[in-house]
Amino acid sequence: RQTHSRATMAAETVPTPVTLEEVSSNLCFGTKVQVFQHDSPVLGCKMKFAAIVPPQAAKGKVPVLYWLSGLTCNEQNFITKAGAAQAAAQHGIMIVCPDTSPRGVKIEGDDASWDFGVGAGFYVDATQDPWKKNYKMFTYITQELPQIVNQGLPANPDRVSIFGHSMGGHGALICALKNPGMYKSVSAFAPICHPSECPWGKKAFTGYLGANQEDWAAYDATLLVTKYEGPKLEVVIDQGTEDKFYKDGQLLPLDFVRAAAGTGVAVALRMQDGYDHSYYFISTFVADHIKQHALHLNSEQ
């Protein structure tokens, strides 16, 4: 079994140092809310990410919590809508918010629809033309970006967790399940839990991975969890009962809960009465998610 040192090992697979350019910096509840730009050899373009850096970072390296956003989003959505800075400062945790796809690579059709292409990378490594050259978001999130963050910011590479929303919740789940021990904890807001069986997932996986559905299993949390053999993993999922996409069968959290039964993955699905799919929902429960991650990230173990 692999241990949490996997986080450091994954980061070391991208050897070339990358220069960070600060785009903006604002103070919020004592945290620095910063946006950085950098060249991405993995994606073949310039990328931006945001970081909420707590005041504790002035005295040494702090744990890192990665946030993966949903369809149409970029690095701005979480830092401007979630209201997470106060909780980040309270628990001494850095929150890193990457973009959701490569930008500016100009692939024909990449902006033809809101749920595929730009802003909709689905956190997979594409295998199909013309996407496979640039759309390698899984490698970017799990390898390249952590190395950049560890090199350029006061981040503790051995204390890392991940969470996300919708498409980003899917991303958080698969990153944790495909990299046992890399993340101390994982949580999600209204994640796409079974993309092989929902319209969003079928469209994205066909485009990025091809028509063979056997190839989709490598990026489907509901299928991955049945084969998980890593350290015990606790997953918290919040799902609003008035979420249109939940009602339309895009998210399928119960499929994931059923698949996880009897595995080393303990899932807490919390149905939140009356809440929808928006950042009103996320901002209501984000402090609790950060608190739960802090129990793992700040543990002495």
N, C-alpha and C positions, 0 to 999 in steps of 0.2 A: 504493500500500500504506500501511496505517496503522502508526504507531509506538506505542511505549509511552505516549506522551502521551494515548492514548485513555483511560487510567485516570482522568486528571485531567478530561478532557472529559466522561466519563460521569458523574462525581461532580457536575459543575457543573450538570447538568440538573435537580437538585432544589434550588431556591434557598433555601427557608425554613430558617433555623437551627433545630435541634432540641436541646432540653435533655436532657442525660444525667443520670440519677439512679443513683448507685452503690447497688447492692443488697448486695454483699458484697465483701470483699477479704481475701485470704490470701497469705502469703509462702511460696514453694516454690522451692528451689534459687536463691534470689536474685531470682526473678521475682515480680511481683504477679499473682496469679490473681484477676481481678475479674469481677463480673457487673454489667451495667448494664441499666436499663430506660429506654425512651423511647417517645414517641408516634410512630406511623408513619402519616403521611398517605397513603402508597401503599397500605398494607394496611387502614387504617381501624381500628386497634386499638393497644393498647400491646404492645410487643415487648421481649424480653430477648435479650441476647447476652453471651457470655463473652469475655474477652481475657486472654491470657497475655502480660504486658508484661515484657520482659527488662530487666535493670539498666542496659544501655546507653542506654535511653530517657531516663535522668536527664540525659544529656549532649546529647541531640538526637534528631531524628526517626529512626526505624528502619524497615527493610522490614517489610511485612505479608504474612502467609500466611493466607489464608482457609480454614477447615475447614468442609465441609458434611456434616452427619450424615445417617444413614439413617432408615428407617421407624421410627416410634414415638418417635424421639429428640427431645431439646430441647437447649438450650445447655449442659446439665450433663454430658452423657455423655462428651464428649471430655476435659474438664478433670478429671473424676474417675476415668476409666478408662485413658486412653491413656498416661499417664506421660511427657508431652512437655515438661514444664517445663525439665528439665535441658538438653535439646538446644536449646530456644529460648534459654536463657541462654548456652549455649556459642557459638551462632552469631549472637546479637544480633538475633533475629527475633521480632516480635510475631505471635501466632496469634490470630485472631478467629474465634469459633464462634457463628454465629447459630442461631436456632431453625429448625424444619423446616416450619412453617406459621403462618398467622395464629392467634391465640389469643383466645378469648372473644367471637367474633363471632356465635355462636349461629345457625348455619345448620342447618336441619332435615336430619338424617342425617349430620352431620359427624363424629359419634363412633360410627357404626353398625358400622364395621369398622376394623381396625388398619392396613390398607394403602390407605386413601383418606380424605381429609378431615383432621381434626386429626392432626398429627404425620406427615402424608404429602402435603405440598404439591407434591412432585415438581419443584420449582424451575421451574415454567412460569407463564406469565401466562394464566389461564383465560379462555376466550371464551364459556363457556356459563353460563346461569342455573342455580342461584343463586350460583355460585362466582365469577363474573367481577368482582363488585364488590370482593371482598377478597383472593381468591387470586391475587396478582400477585407471586409469589415471585421470578421471574426479574428483574423490575424492582427489587425490594427488594434482592436480592443484588448486582446489578451497578451499581445507580445510587444508591438511597437510602442503604443501609447504608454504602457507602464514603464518601459525603459526611459522614455522621454520625461515622464513625471518624476521618476526616481532620480534622474540626473539633474533636472532643473529646479525641483521644488523640494522642500524639507519633508519628504514622504518616507515613511517606514515601509520598506518593501515586504516585510514579514508580517505585517498586520493590514490585511486588505479584505474588504467585503464589497458586495455589489448589489444594486437594486435598480428597478426601472419600471416604466409604465407602458402598457399596451405592447406595441412591437418591442419596446425596450425591456418590458417585463419578460417577454420571450427571450430576448437577448441575455438578460441576467440569468435566467434559468439555464439556458444551454451553456453559457460560459462556465457556470459552476459545475454542471453535470459532466461536461467534457474535460474539465481540469480538476480532478479530485484533489482536495487539499489546498488549492490555490487561494480560495476565498474562505474566510472564517465564517461567513454567514451570507445568506441571500434572501431578499424579499422582493415583492412586486405589487404594483397597483394594476388591477385589471389586465393581467398578462394574456397574450395570445398563447394559450397552453398547448394546443394541439393543431399546429398550422397545417399539417397534412390533410386535415379534415374540415378546414374552414375556407371560405372564399378568398380572404386576404392571403392566406398562406399558400393556397393552391396556385394563385396567380404569381406570387413572388417566387415560389420554389420552381415552378415550371420555367419561368424566365431566367432565373439565376442558375438553377441546378439541372434543368432538363426535364423531360417528360417521364423518365423512369422513377417511379415513386419509391423504389428501394433506396435511391440516393437521397431522398428527403429525410430519411430516418436519422441521419447524422446531425440534423439540426431541429429535431422535433422533441421538445421536452417530455411529452407524454410517452414517447417511445424510448428516449434515452434513459429515463428514470428506472425503467424495468431492468436495465443492464448495469446500473450504478453499483460499483464495488469499492468506492473510496471511503474515507472517514465519515462518521455520522454527520449528516447535514440537516440543519433545521431551516425550513422554508416557511415564511409568513406571506400570505396572499390576502390582500384586501380587495373585495369586489363589491361595487355598488349594485343594489337591487334594481335601480332605475337606469342602469347603463344600457343605452340603446344597442350597443354592439354585443353586450352580453345576451340580451334578448334575441338578437338576430343570429346567434350561434357563431360569432366570430372568435370568442374567447375560450369557451369550453373548459373552465377550471375543474369541473367535476370529473372530467376525463383524466386529468392529471392526478387528482386526489385518489381516484380508484387505482390508477397505474402504480402509484407510489406505495400503496398498502403492502406491507410485508418486506419492503426494501429498507436500506439504511438511510432513507430520506423521510424525515418527519414533516408532514405538511399541516400547517394551521390555516385553513380557509375561513376567513372572517367576512361574512356577508354583512354589508353595511346598509341598513335600511334607508331607502330614499335617495341615496347618492348616485350620481351619474358618472360619466367617463372623464370629466373635466379636471382642470387644476383646482377648482373649488373642492373637489373630492380629495385630491392629492394634498393640498395645503392643510386640510383638516387632520390628516393622519400622519403627515411626514415626520413630525417631531417624535411620535411614538415609534416609527420605523427606525429613526436615527438612534433613539434610546435603546431599542432592541439590538441593533448592530453594535452599539457601544459596549453592551454586556460581553460580547465576543471579542471586539477589537481591543478593549482595555483590560481584558482578563490577564492575570499573571501567567496563565497556562500557555 
